[in-house]
Amino acid sequence: MRIDSKFFVLFLAVLTILLCFLMLWLWRRLSRPGPAAVLGRIGLLVGSQLAMTATILAAVNIYFGFYTSWSDLLGNGTQSFQLYLKPSATGHGLNSGQLTGTGPTQSLHGLRSGIDANVTVYVPPGYQDPAQQHTRYPTIVVDVTGQDRPLPRGFARHAMNVPALLVYVDSGNAPAIPCTDVAGVAGQQGALFWDQDLRSAIAARYRVDQGPENWGVVGLDETAACAGTLAVLSSDYYGAAATLGPWTEPAGSPDPPAAAVTPEEWLKLYPGPPSSILLVGADEQTRQIFAGDAGQLQVTDQTSLDLDQMVSWLVQVVSRAGQSRWA
């Protein structure tokens, strides 16, 4: 019986009720003096209290997703979110049990954000080599949510040779996943999804470094703004970003609330974070955002790079954990 199963909680609840009835039934019989009666009363009290506590903890665990298996609880596995196998949209079934270079397409349900997405994961060369079983890899996230954009031709072949985990994220027919939280709007808790749900889900299934310096994100056209915004506003989670196309405001809600802080406003109020951003085909307004003192933020401006080249740039940046970044 799984630790996160509703049947497990129901079993504990029924056991608690039975123990409480047993305690009421036997209490008068155990009211007489004597060590056996005293020990019996103590046993009934402790047993019913432990059962009640276990029921509450099991229910809390299911709601928040702290542990997904008994091995997680015993320290033999990784806790947090689950990735559920889903056949790829192209109809080519991928075996989730085999971590090959082509990686499985899976569906992710964000337990904190409530947002659903599809992820296609490409593991680096040598990932399954027993000699590398303790090696942890950097991660590159490619955000194509809200776009009808298939995997570029040749991208899978390139991904197989990259020394990092590549996570291709799309939202199917749903709108783009925002990069900031829109208060009170269901399905618009974007920061929770990118910062916590996605990262925790990948870390639960794959061997990755979780430091922000080891995580980069790519935004293409409609999601260019979101990738850059994550590197500025979520620098505790993403230390690098590559954006293709104009970036003048965060992606997400078409009418973001006035309280939402843009990267431009952030950089005017606070020192730039120690992140690296690659701008590809940025407009003049985007360039002006970084024209002044951007603090520790490192910005590279290019005019023409494709997705493979952007990923290669990010891999070089995130692979230098704890070292100087590109300027």
N, C-alpha and C positions, 0 to 999 in steps of 0.2 A: 504494500500500500504506500503510495507516494506521500511525502510530507506535505506537499502543496495540494493534495486531493481534498475535495469537499467531503468525500466519504470518510476520510481520516478525521476531519473535524466533527462530523456527525457521530462517528464511533466514540470519540472522546466525550461529546456532549451526553450521549446515552449512558456511557460509563459513569459520568459525573452524577447524573440523576439517580442511577441505581445505587451508587455509593451513599448518596444523601438519604435515600429511602432506607437503605440498610442501616445507616447510622441511627435514624429515628426509631427503627424497629428494635434494634438491639440495645439502645441506650439504657432503657429501664432495667434490662437484664444485667447490664454491666455496671449498674449503679451501686451494687454492694461493695463493701470494702475488700481489700485484698490486692496483691500485686498483679494478678492475672486480669482482674477487672479494670484496673488503672491502665495497664498496657493495652487492653482492648479498646478503651475509650480514646487513648492517644493515637492508636493505629487508625481508628475510624476517622478521627479529626484530620490527621495528617494525610490519609489517603484521599478523602473527599476534597481537601484544599489543593493537593497536588493535581488531582484530576481537573478541578475547576481552572487552575492556573494554566495547565497544559492546553485546555480547550481555548482559553482566551489567547494564548500565545500562538497557537496554530492558526486561529482566525486572523490575527494581526499579520502573521507571516504570509498568508494567502493574499491579503489585501495589499501589502507593501512589497511583496516579492523578495524578502530577505534571503530565503533559502529555497532552492528549487529541487533539491534531492537530499537524501540522507547523507550522501558523501559530502555535500556542502556543509551540513550541520556538524559533521565529524571532522571537518577540516581537510577532507581529501578531494575537494572540488572547488569550483568557483561559484560564488553566489550571484544573485541579482536576476537579470532578465533572461528569457528564453527566446530562441530563434526556432520557428516552426517551418518545416520543409514545405515548399510550395512549388509545383511544377512551373517551369519557365513559360513565359507567354508565347514563345516560339514553338512550344510543343516538344522540345528536346528535353527529355527527362534527365536530370542530373542527380547523381547519387550523393546524397548528403553525407553518407558514411565514408566517402573517399575524398580526402582533401587534396584534390588534384589541382593542376594549374588553371583549369577552367572554372573551378569553384561552383557551388550550388547556388541557385536562385531561391531565396527564402523570404518568408514574410515576417515582418517584425511588428509586434504590437507594443507601443510604448506604455508601460504600466503607469508612469507618472504623467505623461502628456496626454495619453489617450489617442495618440496619432498612430496610424498604420502606414507602413511603407514596405516596399520590396527591396531586398538587398541582394546583389550578386557579389560574391567574395572570391577574389583571386589570391591564392597564397603564393609566397615567394619560392624560388628554386631551393631545393634542399629542405623544405619545411618538414617533410616526413622522414628525413634522414635521422635514424636513431642517435647519431652523434650530435645532432642539433636539437635534441628534445628539450634542452633547457634554454635554448636561444629565444629571446623575445624580440619582436620586429616592430619597426615603425609602421604607421598606418596612414594611408592616403584615402580620403573620402571624396568621391565624385558625385556632386549634387546635380541631378537632372530631374528633380521633382517638378511636376506641373508641365513637363515638356513631352511631346511625342517624339522622343529621340532614342532610336535603337542604339545598341552598342556600335561604335564606329568600326568600320572594316579594318581589320588588323589590330584593333585595340587589345583583344584577348591574347593574341600572340605576343604583343609588347608587354602586357601585364604579367605574363608567365616568366619574363626575364627581369622583372623589377625586384630588387632586394627589400621589398616592403609589402605589407598587406594592402591590397586595393579593394575598396568597398564602393560599389556602384549603387547609388540609392535613387530609386524612382518611386513615384506615388501612384502609378497606374493611371487611372482616369480621374483621380482626385486632383485638386488644385495644388500648387507648389506649397511645400511646407515652409512656413515663415522662419526667420532666424531669430526673432525676438518673441517674447510672450505678449499676447494681446489679452489683457485682463477681461475675464468674463465671457470670452468667446470660445465655444467648444471647438476643438480641433485646431486652435491657433496658439497653442502653448509651444511655440517652436524652439525656444531656448531650452526648455526641459527636454525636448526630443533630441536635439543635436548634442547638448552638453552632457546629458545623463543617460537617456534611454538608449541611444545608438551606441555610445561608447561602452556602457555597461554590458550591452548585449554582445558586442564584439569581444570584449574582454572575457566574457563568460564562456565563449566557444573557442577562441583562438589565443595563441601565445603572442601577446602584444605588450609593448611598453605603454603605460598609461600616462606618463608625463606629457604636459602640453607641448614640449619641445619635440616630441615624437609623433605628433598628429598634425596632418595638413589637410586642407580641404580645397577642392576645385569647384569653381562656379562657371557655368557656360551660358552666356547671353542672359536669359531671364533670371538665372540664379547667381550671376556674377556678383551682384550686390550682396547676396546673403553670405557667400564665401568670404568676401572681404570684411563684412560686418562681424562675422564670427571671430576673425583674427584680431579684431580691435576690441569688441565688447565681450567676447568670450575667450580672451587670451589665456585664461587659466585652464582651458581645455584644448584649444587649437593654437599652436605656435606659428603656423604658416598658412598662407592661402595663395592661390593663383586664380585670377579672374580673367575671363575672356569676354570683352565687350564693355560697354559703358557701365559705370558704377557711381550712381549719384544718390541713391537712397536704399535703405534695407528692403530686401524682397519680402513678400508675404502679403499681409492684408492690403487691399487696394485703398483702404482709408484708415491708415494706422492712427491710433489715438495720439493726442498731442503730447502725452506723457512719454511716448516712445522716444528714446534718445538715439539720434543718428550718429554714425562714426564721426561726421564732421563736427557735430556739437560736442561729442566726447573729447575729441582732440583739442578743442578750444578750451575745455574746462580742466582737463587732466593731462598729465604727461603721457606720451605714447607708450604702449606696452612693448615688451621685448619680443615682438613678432616680426615675421618677414612676409611681405606681400609682393607678388609678381602681378603687375598690371599689363595686360595684353590688349591692345586696341582700345585703351581707355580714352574717354572724351576729355575735353579741356576742363570741364567742371570737376571731374574726378581728380585730375592732376593738381588742380588748385587746392584741393583738400589737404594735400601733403606738401604744399609749397612752403609753408612755414616750418617752425621747429616742431617736429613730430616726436620728440623724445627719443626713446630707444627703438621706435618703429623703423624697420629697414624696408625701403621700397625700391623695387626694380621696375623700370618702365620699358616694355618692348612693344614693337608694332606688329609683328607677325610670327606667331608660334602656334603649332597645332596642339591637340590634347596630349599626344605622346610626349612632346617636348615640355609641356607644362608639368606633366607628371614627373618626368625626369628631373626637372628643376626642383620640384618639391621633395623628391626622394633625397637629393643631395643635401637639402636643408635639414630635413627632419632626421636624417641619419647622423647628423653631427650633434647628438644630444649633449647639452652642456658646453658646447663649444661656440665659437663666434659664428654668426649667421652671415649669409650673403648680404651685400649692400647693393 
